[in-house]
């Protein structure tokens, strides 16, 4: 399954393309400098910057992945938590692409995305902890490890209202 994912929960705009558990492309645009002058993130400024950055990132990600939009099986976007106006930009773009392509839209929880991101890599599988055989989440030391993990790479299941569940 090939998925185009959009992340706009705060002040960074990101587009990734994944095939099964392999990362084909990842493009990120930061707004840190834009918000420094305000002393923090201004939600409406962030949302407007997402509108500017997203089309360019989509083009670059598709080119880097060397695929056509018609090859995508689903479109995903961060559904929350995050800044409402920023989330609206990413969700609207992903839903429009999904509707236009006649493909499913997957709403992704921002926190689950952080926890699962180490399991999606270009050329590596997650390292297992020798003591517990639980996948080590080294990028986020605050993350809690699930208690019922068997050592296998987790499967992400998305449910569509009125449609089948999709496993990634």
Order of alpha helices (4+ residues) and beta strands (2+ residues): beta-beta-beta-alpha-alpha-beta-alpha-beta-alpha-beta-beta
